[in-house]
Amino acid sequence: MSTFDALLLILTAMLASELLLRLPVLDQAQGLRTIASKSVATITSNRISDHWKERVLPAYSARMARCSVLFFLLLCCAVAPVALAGLVAKGGMTHWMELLMQPAPIALLCGISIGYIVLRTKVLRG
């Protein structure tokens, strides 16, 4: 891994981390969890008739599908800087994707992202 690759990894990790903090990714995950909990509660409840379950469960399924697709799209937006960095990386996109499959760059991305998020949230709290 060259110095340029390492700097590009650090920059993209920080950009992706900032996007994760700013995009409503956690809100979508919480919404998905809430809908799943309601669905399970409806299924396991003896007080709710089967007729009502047949009417409400498809609505819960549609909400879960919508939340899942939106969650996926938000994650794609958050990691887009890492993927798009291959356009400016030495060796092109092929070299960049091969680099991202190696343990050291993955560890660097994770470490920088965790460190950035911890520092960023501490700074925001004051």
DRENPA-3360 file (N, C-alpha, C; in nm, 2 decimals, always signed):
BEGIN
1 = MSTFDALL = +0.09/-0.12/+0.00/+0.00/+0.00/+0.00/+0.09/+0.12/+0.00 ~ +0.07/+0.21/-0.10/+0.15/+0.33/-0.11/+0.10/+0.44/-0.01 ~ +0.18/+0.54/+0.00/+0.14/+0.66/+0.09/+0.02/+0.72/+0.03 ~ +0.01/+0.74/-0.10/-0.11/+0.80/-0.16/-0.23/+0.72/-0.13 ~ -0.22/+0.58/-0.14/-0.33/+0.49/-0.11/-0.38/+0.51/+0.04 ~ -0.28/+0.52/+0.13/-0.31/+0.54/+0.27/-0.38/+0.67/+0.30 ~ -0.33/+0.78/+0.23/-0.40/+0.91/+0.25/-0.54/+0.91/+0.19 ~ -0.55/+0.84/+0.08/-0.69/+0.83/+0.02/-0.78/+0.75/+0.11;
9 = LILTAMLA = -0.73/+0.64/+0.17/-0.81/+0.56/+0.26/-0.85/+0.65/+0.38 ~ -0.76/+0.72/+0.44/-0.79/+0.81/+0.55/-0.90/+0.91/+0.52 ~ -0.88/+0.98/+0.40/-0.98/+1.08/+0.36/-1.12/+1.02/+0.34 ~ -1.12/+0.91/+0.27/-1.25/+0.84/+0.24/-1.32/+0.79/+0.37 ~ -1.24/+0.74/+0.46/-1.29/+0.69/+0.59/-1.36/+0.81/+0.66 ~ -1.29/+0.92/+0.66/-1.35/+1.04/+0.73/-1.47/+1.09/+0.66 ~ -1.47/+1.09/+0.53/-1.59/+1.13/+0.45/-1.71/+1.03/+0.48 ~ -1.68/+0.90/+0.47/-1.79/+0.81/+0.50/-1.84/+0.81/+0.64;
17 = SELLLRLP = -1.75/+0.84/+0.73/-1.79/+0.85/+0.87/-1.88/+0.97/+0.89 ~ -1.84/+1.08/+0.83/-1.93/+1.20/+0.84/-2.06/+1.18/+0.78 ~ -2.07/+1.11/+0.67/-2.20/+1.08/+0.61/-2.28/+0.99/+0.70 ~ -2.22/+0.89/+0.76/-2.29/+0.81/+0.85/-2.35/+0.89/+0.97 ~ -2.27/+0.99/+1.01/-2.32/+1.07/+1.12/-2.44/+1.16/+1.08 ~ -2.43/+1.21/+0.96/-2.53/+1.31/+0.91/-2.65/+1.25/+0.85 ~ -2.64/+1.14/+0.78/-2.76/+1.08/+0.72/-2.84/+1.01/+0.83 ~ -2.97/+0.99/+0.81/-3.06/+0.93/+0.91/-3.05/+0.78/+0.91;
25 = VLDQAQGL = -2.93/+0.72/+0.91/-2.91/+0.58/+0.90/-2.97/+0.51/+1.03 ~ -2.93/+0.56/+1.14/-2.98/+0.51/+1.27/-3.13/+0.52/+1.29 ~ -3.18/+0.63/+1.24/-3.33/+0.65/+1.25/-3.40/+0.54/+1.17 ~ -3.35/+0.51/+1.05/-3.41/+0.41/+0.97/-3.40/+0.27/+1.03 ~ -3.28/+0.24/+1.09/-3.26/+0.11/+1.16/-3.36/+0.10/+1.28 ~ -3.38/+0.21/+1.35/-3.47/+0.21/+1.46/-3.61/+0.20/+1.42 ~ -3.65/+0.26/+1.30/-3.78/+0.24/+1.25/-3.81/+0.10/+1.20 ~ -3.71/+0.04/+1.14/-3.72/-0.10/+1.10/-3.74/-0.19/+1.22;
33 = RTIASKSV = -3.66/-0.16/+1.33/-3.68/-0.24/+1.45/-3.81/-0.23/+1.51 ~ -3.87/-0.10/+1.51/-4.00/-0.08/+1.57/-4.11/-0.15/+1.50 ~ -4.10/-0.15/+1.36/-4.20/-0.22/+1.28/-4.19/-0.37/+1.30 ~ -4.07/-0.42/+1.31/-4.05/-0.56/+1.33/-4.11/-0.60/+1.47 ~ -4.09/-0.52/+1.57/-4.14/-0.55/+1.70/-4.29/-0.55/+1.70 ~ -4.35/-0.45/+1.63/-4.50/-0.45/+1.62/-4.55/-0.57/+1.55 ~ -4.48/-0.61/+1.45/-4.53/-0.73/+1.37/-4.52/-0.85/+1.46 ~ -4.41/-0.87/+1.53/-4.40/-0.99/+1.62/-4.51/-0.98/+1.73;
41 = ATITSNRI = -4.53/-0.87/+1.79/-4.63/-0.85/+1.89/-4.77/-0.88/+1.84 ~ -4.80/-0.85/+1.72/-4.93/-0.87/+1.65/-4.94/-1.02/+1.63 ~ -4.84/-1.09/+1.58/-4.85/-1.23/+1.55/-4.87/-1.31/+1.68 ~ -4.79/-1.28/+1.78/-4.80/-1.36/+1.91/-4.91/-1.32/+2.00 ~ -4.99/-1.22/+1.97/-5.10/-1.18/+2.06/-5.22/-1.27/+2.04 ~ -5.27/-1.32/+2.15/-5.39/-1.40/+2.15/-5.52/-1.31/+2.14 ~ -5.50/-1.18/+2.18/-5.62/-1.09/+2.19/-5.66/-1.03/+2.05 ~ -5.57/-1.05/+1.95/-5.59/-0.99/+1.82/-5.65/-1.11/+1.73;
49 = SDHWKERV = -5.76/-1.08/+1.66/-5.82/-1.18/+1.58/-5.73/-1.21/+1.46 ~ -5.75/-1.33/+1.40/-5.67/-1.37/+1.28/-5.71/-1.28/+1.17 ~ -5.84/-1.24/+1.16/-5.89/-1.15/+1.06/-5.81/-1.02/+1.06 ~ -5.79/-0.96/+1.18/-5.72/-0.84/+1.19/-5.57/-0.86/+1.15 ~ -5.52/-0.97/+1.20/-5.37/-1.00/+1.17/-5.35/-1.01/+1.02 ~ -5.45/-1.07/+0.95/-5.44/-1.08/+0.80/-5.44/-0.94/+0.73 ~ -5.51/-0.85/+0.79/-5.52/-0.71/+0.74/-5.40/-0.63/+0.77 ~ -5.34/-0.64/+0.89/-5.24/-0.55/+0.94/-5.10/-0.60/+0.90;
57 = LPAYSARM = -5.08/-0.73/+0.89/-4.94/-0.78/+0.86/-4.89/-0.74/+0.72 ~ -4.97/-0.74/+0.62/-4.92/-0.69/+0.49/-4.88/-0.55/+0.49 ~ -4.95/-0.47/+0.57/-4.91/-0.33/+0.59/-4.78/-0.31/+0.66 ~ -4.76/-0.40/+0.76/-4.63/-0.40/+0.83/-4.52/-0.44/+0.74 ~ -4.55/-0.54/+0.65/-4.45/-0.59/+0.56/-4.41/-0.48/+0.46 ~ -4.51/-0.41/+0.41/-4.48/-0.30/+0.32/-4.39/-0.19/+0.38 ~ -4.42/-0.16/+0.51/-4.34/-0.06/+0.58/-4.20/-0.11/+0.60 ~ -4.19/-0.24/+0.64/-4.05/-0.30/+0.66/-3.97/-0.30/+0.53;
65 = ARCSVLFF = -4.04/-0.33/+0.42/-3.97/-0.33/+0.29/-3.92/-0.19/+0.25 ~ -4.01/-0.09/+0.27/-3.97/+0.05/+0.24/-3.85/+0.09/+0.33 ~ -3.86/+0.06/+0.46/-3.75/+0.10/+0.55/-3.62/+0.03/+0.51 ~ -3.63/-0.10/+0.47/-3.51/-0.18/+0.44/-3.45/-0.12/+0.31 ~ -3.53/-0.09/+0.21/-3.47/-0.03/+0.09/-3.41/+0.11/+0.12 ~ -3.47/+0.19/+0.19/-3.42/+0.32/+0.23/-3.29/+0.31/+0.31 ~ -3.29/+0.21/+0.40/-3.17/+0.19/+0.48/-3.05/+0.14/+0.39 ~ -3.08/+0.06/+0.30/-2.98/+0.01/+0.20/-2.92/+0.13/+0.12;
73 = LLLCCAVA = -3.01/+0.21/+0.07/-2.97/+0.33/-0.01/-2.89/+0.43/+0.07 ~ -2.93/+0.45/+0.20/-2.85/+0.54/+0.29/-2.71/+0.48/+0.31 ~ -2.70/+0.35/+0.33/-2.57/+0.29/+0.35/-2.48/+0.30/+0.22 ~ -2.55/+0.28/+0.11/-2.47/+0.30/-0.02/-2.42/+0.44/-0.03 ~ -2.50/+0.54/+0.00/-2.46/+0.68/+0.00/-2.34/+0.71/+0.10 ~ -2.35/+0.64/+0.21/-2.24/+0.66/+0.31/-2.11/+0.60/+0.27 ~ -2.11/+0.49/+0.20/-1.98/+0.43/+0.16/-1.94/+0.47/+0.02 ~ -2.02/+0.55/-0.05/-1.99/+0.59/-0.18/-1.85/+0.66/-0.19;
81 = PVALAGLV = -1.81/+0.74/-0.10/-1.68/+0.80/-0.11/-1.56/+0.70/-0.12 ~ -1.58/+0.59/-0.04/-1.48/+0.49/-0.05/-1.47/+0.42/-0.18 ~ -1.59/+0.39/-0.24/-1.59/+0.33/-0.37/-1.55/+0.42/-0.48 ~ -1.59/+0.54/-0.47/-1.56/+0.64/-0.58/-1.41/+0.69/-0.58 ~ -1.34/+0.66/-0.47/-1.20/+0.70/-0.46/-1.12/+0.62/-0.56 ~ -1.17/+0.51/-0.61/-1.10/+0.43/-0.71/-1.08/+0.51/-0.84 ~ -1.17/+0.61/-0.86/-1.15/+0.69/-0.98/-1.03/+0.77/-0.99 ~ -0.98/+0.81/-0.87/-0.86/+0.90/-0.86/-0.74/+0.82/-0.81;
89 = AKGGMTHW = -0.76/+0.69/-0.77/-0.65/+0.61/-0.71/-0.55/+0.58/-0.82 ~ -0.43/+0.57/-0.79/-0.32/+0.52/-0.88/-0.36/+0.37/-0.91 ~ -0.35/+0.34/-1.04/-0.39/+0.20/-1.08/-0.53/+0.18/-1.11 ~ -0.61/+0.28/-1.09/-0.75/+0.28/-1.13/-0.84/+0.20/-1.03 ~ -0.96/+0.18/-1.08/-1.06/+0.12/-0.99/-1.03/-0.03/-0.96 ~ -0.97/-0.10/-1.05/-0.93/-0.24/-1.03/-0.83/-0.25/-0.91 ~ -0.73/-0.17/-0.92/-0.63/-0.16/-0.81/-0.69/-0.13/-0.67 ~ -0.78/-0.03/-0.68/-0.85/+0.02/-0.56/-0.94/-0.09/-0.49;
97 = MELLMQPA = -1.01/-0.16/-0.58/-1.10/-0.27/-0.52/-1.01/-0.38/-0.47 ~ -0.90/-0.41/-0.53/-0.81/-0.52/-0.48/-0.75/-0.47/-0.35 ~ -0.72/-0.34/-0.34/-0.66/-0.29/-0.21/-0.77/-0.30/-0.10 ~ -0.89/-0.27/-0.13/-1.00/-0.27/-0.03/-1.03/-0.41/+0.02 ~ -0.98/-0.52/-0.05/-1.00/-0.65/+0.00/-0.89/-0.71/+0.09 ~ -0.79/-0.63/+0.11/-0.68/-0.67/+0.19/-0.70/-0.63/+0.34 ~ -0.65/-0.71/+0.43/-0.67/-0.68/+0.58/-0.62/-0.55/+0.63 ~ -0.50/-0.51/+0.59/-0.45/-0.38/+0.64/-0.53/-0.26/+0.60;
105 = PIALLCGI = -0.57/-0.24/+0.47/-0.66/-0.13/+0.44/-0.79/-0.14/+0.51 ~ -0.85/-0.26/+0.53/-0.98/-0.27/+0.60/-0.96/-0.22/+0.75 ~ -0.85/-0.27/+0.81/-0.82/-0.23/+0.95/-0.80/-0.08/+0.96 ~ -0.73/-0.02/+0.86/-0.71/+0.13/+0.86/-0.84/+0.20/+0.84 ~ -0.93/+0.16/+0.75/-1.06/+0.22/+0.74/-1.14/+0.21/+0.86 ~ -1.14/+0.09/+0.93/-1.22/+0.08/+1.05/-1.16/+0.16/+1.16 ~ -1.03/+0.16/+1.18/-0.97/+0.24/+1.29/-0.99/+0.39/+1.27 ~ -0.97/+0.44/+1.15/-0.99/+0.58/+1.12/-1.14/+0.62/+1.14;
113 = SIGYIVLR = -1.23/+0.53/+1.09/-1.37/+0.56/+1.11/-1.41/+0.57/+1.25 ~ -1.37/+0.47/+1.33/-1.41/+0.46/+1.47/-1.35/+0.58/+1.55 ~ -1.22/+0.61/+1.52/-1.16/+0.73/+1.58/-1.22/+0.86/+1.55 ~ -1.26/+0.87/+1.42/-1.32/+0.99/+1.37/-1.46/+1.01/+1.44 ~ -1.54/+0.90/+1.44/-1.67/+0.91/+1.50/-1.66/+0.94/+1.65 ~ -1.57/+0.88/+1.72/-1.56/+0.91/+1.86/-1.52/+1.05/+1.89 ~ -1.41/+1.10/+1.82/-1.37/+1.24/+1.83/-1.48/+1.34/+1.79 ~ -1.55/+1.31/+1.68/-1.65/+1.40/+1.63/-1.77/+1.41/+1.73;
121 = TKVLRG = -1.81/+1.30/+1.79/-1.92/+1.30/+1.88/-1.88/+1.37/+2.01 ~ -1.76/+1.35/+2.05/-1.71/+1.42/+2.17/-1.70/+1.57/+2.15 ~ -1.66/+1.61/+2.03/-1.65/+1.76/+2.00/-1.79/+1.82/+2.00 ~ -1.88/+1.74/+1.94/-2.02/+1.79/+1.94/-2.08/+1.81/+2.07 ~ -2.05/+1.72/+2.16/-2.11/+1.73/+2.30/-2.05/+1.84/+2.38 ~ -1.93/+1.89/+2.34/-1.87/+2.00/+2.40/-1.77/+1.95/+2.51;
% end
